[in-house]
Amino acid sequence: MEIKKIHTEKAPAAVGPYSQAIKVGDFIFLSGSLGIDPTNGKLKETLEEQVIQALTNIKNILASEGLGIKNIVKTTVFLADMNDFQSMNKIYTEFFGETKPARSTVEVSRLPLDAKFEIEAIAVI
């Protein structure tokens, strides 16, 4: 089975020793995405800005393979503060529309770069 590393300049480089995404068979496994602007490498400030940017980064990674958000079947959302759940959920709902993948959401004690939000995803081709 072929394993392909996926990388696009339209999403930020990984902040650690991992790939933006990996394609295996009919699946694409997207690493955790933070709200980092790929044009300047800086984390957006507010929760809302981070959510929008992180989701845009995932969209851009999938687009580099000719796919879209409709291909996402599972997400895991990490929040630094569960009190941000409603604000995050509003943006998440607008982003996915009627294409709602399975999802888990958990609060964590800390995220890389002290981010407020991180999301990972699994997409099917």
Summary of the structure (lengths in Angstrom):
residues: 125
radius of gyration: 13.6
end to end distance: 15.3
largest distance: 42.4
contacts: 375
relative contact order: 0.24
helix: 30%
strand: 33%
